[in-house]
Amino acid sequence: MNEVLSETIVHYRSTPVERTPQRLDPLGVQSAWLLVPLLGVVAVGYAVFSTFLHHDQLRNPALAVWAIAVLVLAVVVATIRTHPGLAPVGLWSHLAIIGVALASACLFAAAVWGHNQRIQDDWGQIAVALLLAAMPLYRPVAEVLAVAAVAAIVLGSLAAAQGMSLIISNHPLVYATVAATPVLALAFGGAGYAWTMTGETLRWREVARAGQLRLEGELRQVARRMVAQERATALNAEAVPFLTGLAARGTITDEDRERARAIADRLRVVAVEAVERSWLAETVALALARRGADAGSEADRASRVHDPDRLEQVLSEEQRAIVGALIGTIAALPGLEPRSLRVTVAEPGSPVFLVTARTAEPRRLLRSDLVPFLSALRSASMEAAMRVKAGGLTVRFAYPERRAP
C-alpha cells in the first residue's frame, strides 16, 4: 500500500460523520420521506382551519393569508429538500425551513394582534412543531433541540405579549408556556425517536463488526484454500502433463526448458492474480453471474475493473454495501449489455469511481432504480451523480475534494 493511499484512507475514515439516521441508515430514512409532506399537509390544513375560526378576530385578513402562503412555502421547501434525491439535508436547509415556518407564525400573530381571544387555538406553534418533529431524522438531535428552543422562545414571547388582549386574563408566563409547549414536546418526541434509532443502528454496526472480525480468520483460510486449488488446477492442466512427458522421454531439450519457463511464468501470474483479487472485480463478476452472464476468467474479471492503485480500500463497510447494491442493480437491468459494464477508479488523493454501461432502459426507469443508491452514497459522505446519454449509462461517485490543512 503506497503512502498516498494510506494517507487517503486515514483521512476519509477519520472524518467525523454526523450522527443522524439519514447518515447512518440512509435507505431506511428514504422510506420515511413521505412523513415530511404528510406533516406539512396537516400543518397547512390546520392553519387554514384555525384561520377560519379566527375570522372575526382578524385585524388584518390579508396578513393572515400571507401567513398561510409563507407556511406553504416552508412545507414545499421541506418536502423538496428532504427528498431522497437531494440528500443529505444540511444545516442551512434546516434553519431555512424552520425559519420560514416561524416567520409564518409571526405573521399570523400580527394578523390577530390585539383581537386574539385565545392562544391555544393559534396555528403557529402547531405548524412549527410539526415540521420540527421530522427534522431529527435528518439533522443531529442537539441541533434540532437548539432550534426548537429558539422557536419556543420566539413564539412564547409573542404569546406573552398578547396576554393583555385575551379573554382570560392570566400571567404572561402561562401564555408563553401554552405557546412553547407544543414546539418543545414534538421536537423532543422526534429527537427521542431519532436518538433511539441512531443508538440501535450503531449497536447493530458494532455487532456486525464483531462478527466480521470473528470470521476474518476463517475467510483467510478459505482464501488460502482457493489459491491452493487454483494453483493445483493450473498445475494439473499444463505442468503435470509436461512433467509426465519429460519423465517418459528421460531427456531435456532446449525446447523443454523454454516451455518450462513459460509454464512457470503463467503459474506465477495466476498465483499473483488470485492473491491480489479485487473486491470490486469480484462484486461485478458476482452481479453478472446472478443474471446468467459468464463471469469469465480471472483476466476477464480484472478487465472490467480498472483500479491500479487499489482505491477500493478507501470505501468503508457501509459504502461498500451501497456500492455493491448499486452494481448489482445495474447488472440486473433487463436492457443491459453485460459485457459493457465497467468500473474505473482514479485520483488517489480524492478517489473518483465511474461505473459505465450500455443499456436500453428508459431514463425514467433508470432514475427510479438508481437514485435511491445515489442518495444513500450522498448520505454516506460522498458525491454522486448519474448521466444517461445515447444508450450509455454513467454513474459517478467520489469523495469530496480534500481541502489543504
C-alpha positions in Angstrom: 0.0 0.0 0.0 1.6 3.3 -1.1 1.9 6.3 1.1 -0.7 8.4 -0.7 -3.3 5.7 -0.5 -2.6 5.2 3.2 -3.0 8.9 3.9 -6.2 8.9 1.9 -7.7 6.0 3.9 -6.8 7.6 7.2 -8.2 11.0 6.1 -11.6 9.7 4.9 -12.1 7.0 7.5 -11.3 9.5 10.3 -13.6 12.3 9.0 -16.4 12.6 11.5 -19.9 11.7 10.3 -23.0 13.4 11.7 -24.8 11.0 14.0 -28.2 11.2 12.2 -30.5 8.5 11.0 -30.1 9.8 7.4 -26.3 9.4 7.6 -26.3 6.1 9.5 -29.3 4.4 7.8 -29.8 6.3 4.5 -32.0 3.7 2.8 -34.2 3.4 5.9 -34.8 7.2 6.1 -35.6 7.3 2.4 -38.6 5.0 3.1 -39.8 7.5 5.8 -39.7 10.6 3.5 -43.5 10.7 2.9 -43.8 11.6 6.6 -42.5 15.1 5.8 -45.1 16.1 3.2 -47.8 14.4 5.3 -46.9 16.5 8.3 -46.7 19.6 6.1 -50.2 18.9 4.7 -51.5 18.6 8.3 -49.8 21.8 9.3 -51.3 23.8 6.3 -54.7 22.2 6.8 -54.8 23.1 10.5 -53.6 26.7 9.6 -56.5 27.1 7.2 -59.0 25.7 9.7 -57.6 27.8 12.6 -57.7 31.0 10.4 -61.3 30.3 9.6 -62.1 30.0 13.3 -60.3 33.4 13.8 -62.2 35.2 11.0 -63.9 37.5 13.5 -60.6 38.2 15.3 -58.5 39.1 12.3 -57.2 42.7 12.4 -55.6 42.3 9.0 -57.1 39.4 6.9 -54.5 40.0 4.1 -51.7 39.4 6.6 -53.4 36.1 7.6 -53.5 34.9 4.0 -49.8 35.8 3.6 -49.1 33.8 6.8 -50.6 30.7 5.2 -48.8 31.3 1.9 -45.4 31.6 3.8 -46.2 28.4 5.6 -46.9 26.6 2.3 -43.5 27.8 1.1 -41.9 26.3 4.2 -43.7 23.0 3.6 -42.7 22.9 -0.1 -39.1 23.6 0.8 -39.1 20.9 3.4 -40.7 18.4 1.1 -38.2 19.1 -1.7 -35.1 19.4 0.4 -35.7 16.2 2.3 -36.4 14.2 -0.8 -34.1 11.2 -1.2 -32.7 12.6 -4.5 -31.3 15.6 -2.7 -29.8 14.0 0.4 -28.3 14.9 2.8 -30.1 17.8 4.5 -27.6 20.4 5.6 -27.6 22.9 8.5 -28.7 25.9 6.4 -31.6 23.9 4.9 -32.8 23.1 8.4 -32.5 26.7 9.5 -34.3 27.9 6.4 -37.2 25.5 6.8 -37.9 26.2 10.4 -37.1 29.9 10.0 -39.7 30.4 7.2 -42.3 28.4 9.3 -41.5 30.6 12.3 -42.0 33.7 10.1 -45.4 32.5 9.1 -46.4 32.0 12.7 -45.2 35.6 13.4 -47.3 36.9 10.5 -50.4 35.2 11.9 -49.8 36.6 15.3 -49.5 40.1 13.7 -52.8 39.5 11.8 -54.7 38.9 15.1 -52.7 41.2 17.3 -55.0 43.0 19.8 -58.0 41.0 18.8 -56.9 37.4 19.6 -59.1 35.8 22.2 -57.2 32.5 22.9 -53.6 31.4 22.5 -54.2 27.6 22.5 -56.1 27.6 19.2 -53.5 29.6 17.2 -51.9 27.5 14.5 -48.3 29.0 14.5 -46.9 26.8 17.3 -48.5 23.7 15.9 -47.2 24.2 12.4 -43.6 24.9 13.6 -43.8 21.9 15.9 -45.0 19.5 13.2 -42.0 20.4 11.0 -39.6 20.2 13.9 -40.9 16.7 14.6 -39.5 15.4 11.3 -36.1 17.2 11.4 -34.3 14.8 13.8 -34.3 12.2 11.0 -32.1 14.5 9.0 -30.1 16.6 11.5 -28.3 16.0 14.8 -30.5 15.8 17.9 -28.6 18.6 19.7 -29.1 20.9 16.7 -32.8 20.2 16.4 -33.4 20.8 20.1 -31.4 24.1 19.9 -33.5 25.3 17.0 -36.7 24.2 18.9 -35.6 26.1 22.0 -35.2 29.3 19.9 -38.6 28.8 18.2 -40.2 28.2 21.6 -38.7 31.4 23.0 -39.9 33.5 20.0 -43.5 32.0 20.0 -43.7 32.1 23.8 -42.6 35.8 23.8 -45.3 36.6 21.2 -47.9 34.8 23.2 -46.9 36.6 26.4 -47.0 40.0 24.7 -50.6 39.3 23.5 -51.8 38.4 27.0 -53.4 41.7 27.7 -55.9 41.3 24.8 -57.1 37.8 25.7 -60.5 37.0 27.2 -59.0 35.1 30.1 -56.5 37.3 31.9 -53.5 35.4 33.3 -49.8 35.7 34.0 -47.8 36.2 30.7 -45.7 33.2 31.7 -48.8 31.0 31.4 -49.4 32.1 27.8 -45.7 31.7 27.0 -45.8 28.1 28.3 -49.0 27.3 26.3 -47.4 28.5 23.1 -44.0 26.9 23.7 -45.1 23.5 24.9 -46.2 22.0 21.6 -43.0 23.1 20.0 -40.8 21.6 22.7 -43.0 18.5 23.1 -42.9 17.4 19.4 -39.3 18.3 19.0 -38.3 16.2 22.0 -40.5 13.4 20.7 -38.9 13.4 17.3 -35.5 13.7 18.9 -36.1 10.8 21.2 -37.1 8.6 18.3 -34.1 9.6 16.3 -31.8 9.1 19.3 -33.1 5.6 19.8 -32.9 4.8 16.1 -29.3 6.1 16.0 -28.3 4.1 19.0 -29.8 0.9 17.7 -28.0 1.4 14.3 -24.7 2.0 16.0 -25.1 -1.1 18.2 -26.0 -3.2 15.1 -22.9 -1.9 13.4 -20.8 -3.0 16.4 -22.3 -6.4 16.4 -21.8 -6.8 12.7 -18.2 -5.6 13.0 -17.5 -8.1 15.8 -18.9 -10.9 13.7 -16.8 -9.8 10.8 -13.7 -9.9 13.0 -14.6 -13.4 14.2 -15.0 -14.6 10.6 -11.8 -12.9 9.4 -9.6 -15.9 10.3 -12.0 -18.3 8.6 -12.2 -16.2 5.5 -8.4 -16.1 5.2 -8.3 -19.8 5.4 -10.9 -20.1 2.7 -8.9 -17.6 0.5 -5.7 -19.7 1.0 -7.6 -22.9 0.1 -9.0 -21.1 -3.1 -5.5 -20.0 -4.1 -4.1 -23.5 -3.5 -7.0 -25.0 -5.5 -6.4 -22.7 -8.4 -2.7 -23.4 -8.4 -3.4 -27.2 -8.4 -5.9 -26.7 -11.2 -3.3 -24.8 -13.3 -0.7 -27.4 -12.4 -2.8 -30.3 -13.4 -3.9 -28.6 -16.7 -0.4 -27.9 -18.0 2.5 -28.7 -15.7 1.7 -32.3 -14.9 1.4 -33.4 -18.5 4.6 -31.7 -19.3 6.5 -33.3 -16.4 4.9 -36.7 -17.3 6.2 -36.3 -20.8 9.7 -35.5 -19.6 9.8 -38.5 -17.3 8.7 -40.7 -20.2 11.4 -39.4 -22.5 14.1 -39.2 -20.0 15.8 -36.3 -21.7 15.5 -32.5 -21.5 15.9 -30.3 -24.6 16.2 -26.6 -25.0 12.6 -26.5 -26.2 11.6 -28.2 -22.9 13.5 -25.5 -20.9 11.6 -22.7 -22.8 8.3 -24.4 -22.2 9.0 -25.0 -18.5 9.9 -21.3 -18.2 6.7 -20.3 -19.9 4.6 -22.6 -17.7 6.3 -21.2 -14.6 5.5 -17.6 -15.7 1.9 -18.4 -16.2 1.6 -20.2 -12.9 3.2 -17.2 -11.2 0.7 -14.8 -12.9 -2.2 -16.9 -11.8 -1.0 -17.0 -8.2 -0.5 -13.3 -8.1 -3.9 -12.6 -9.5 -5.5 -14.9 -7.0 -3.7 -13.2 -4.1 -4.4 -9.7 -5.3 -8.0 -10.4 -6.3 -10.1 -7.1 -6.2 -13.3 -6.7 -4.2 -14.7 -4.6 -7.0 -13.9 -7.2 -9.6 -15.5 -9.9 -7.6 -18.5 -7.8 -7.0 -19.0 -7.1 -10.7 -18.4 -10.8 -11.6 -20.9 -12.0 -9.0 -23.5 -9.4 -10.1 -23.2 -10.5 -13.7 -23.3 -14.2 -12.7 -26.6 -13.6 -11.0 -28.2 -12.6 -14.3 -26.7 -15.6 -16.1 -23.8 -13.8 -17.7 -20.5 -15.6 -17.9 -18.1 -14.4 -15.2 -15.1 -15.3 -17.4 -11.5 -15.9 -16.5 -9.5 -14.0 -13.9 -8.3 -11.8 -16.6 -11.8 -11.0 -17.8 -12.8 -10.1 -14.3 -9.9 -7.8 -13.9 -10.5 -6.1 -17.2 -14.0 -5.0 -16.0 -12.4 -3.0 -13.2 -9.6 -0.6 -13.7 -8.3 0.3 -10.2 -4.5 0.1 -10.4 -4.0 1.9 -7.1 -6.5 -0.3 -5.3 -8.5 2.7 -4.2 -11.4 0.5 -3.4 -9.7 0.1 0.0 -10.8 3.6 0.9 -14.5 2.6 0.9 -15.9 1.9 4.4 -18.1 -1.1 5.1 -21.3 1.0 4.7 -20.1 2.5 1.4 -19.1 -1.0 0.1 -22.6 -2.3 0.9 -24.2 0.6 -1.0 -21.8 0.3 -4.0 -22.3 -3.4 -4.1 -26.1 -2.9 -4.2 -25.7 -0.3 -6.9 -23.6 -2.5 -9.1 -26.0 -5.4 -8.5 -28.9 -3.3 -9.5 -27.2 -2.1 -12.7 -26.2 -5.6 -13.6 -29.8 -6.8 -13.2 -31.2 -4.2 -15.6 -33.1 -6.1 -18.4 -31.7 -3.9 -21.2 -28.1 -4.1 -20.0 -25.3 -5.3 -22.3 -23.4 -7.4 -19.8 -20.0 -7.1 -21.5 -20.3 -3.2 -21.4 -20.3 -3.0 -17.6 -17.0 -1.4 -16.4 -15.8 0.3 -13.2 -12.9 2.8 -13.3 -11.3 4.2 -10.2 -8.8 7.1 -10.2 -7.2 10.0 -8.3 -5.7 8.6 -5.1 -5.9 11.9 -3.3 -9.7 12.1 -3.7 -10.9 8.8 -5.2 -13.4 9.0 -8.1 -15.4 6.0 -9.1 -17.0 5.7 -12.5 -19.5 2.9 -13.4 -20.3 2.8 -17.1 -22.5 0.5 -19.1 -24.7 0.4 -22.2 -28.4 -0.2 -21.6 -31.7 0.2 -23.5 -33.6 1.1 -20.3 -35.6 4.4 -20.4 -34.2 7.3 -18.4 -37.2 7.4 -16.2 -36.8 3.7 -15.1 -33.0 4.2 -14.6 -33.6 7.1 -12.3 -36.3 5.2 -10.4 -34.0 2.2 -9.9 -30.7 4.0 -9.2 -31.5 7.3 -7.5 -32.0 5.7 -4.1 -28.5 4.4 -4.1 -27.1 7.7 -5.2 -28.9 9.3 -2.3 -27.5 6.7 0.0 -24.0 7.5 -1.2 -24.5 11.2 -0.6 -25.8 10.4 2.9 -22.6 8.4 3.4 -20.4 11.5 2.8 -19.8 11.0 -0.9 -20.8 13.0 -4.0 -22.9 11.0 -6.5 -24.4 11.7 -9.9 -25.8 9.9 -12.9 -25.8 10.6 -16.6 -27.8 8.8 -19.3 -27.0 9.7 -23.0 -27.4 7.8 -26.3 -27.9 4.4 -24.6 -24.9 4.9 -22.3 -25.2 5.0 -18.5 -22.5 6.6 -16.4 -22.7 6.7 -12.6 -20.1 8.8 -10.8 -19.4 8.8 -7.1 -16.5 10.4 -5.4 -15.2 11.7 -2.1 -15.3 15.5 -1.7 -12.1 17.2 -2.8 -9.7 17.3 0.1 -9.0 20.8 1.5 -5.5 21.9 2.3 -4.8 21.9 6.0 
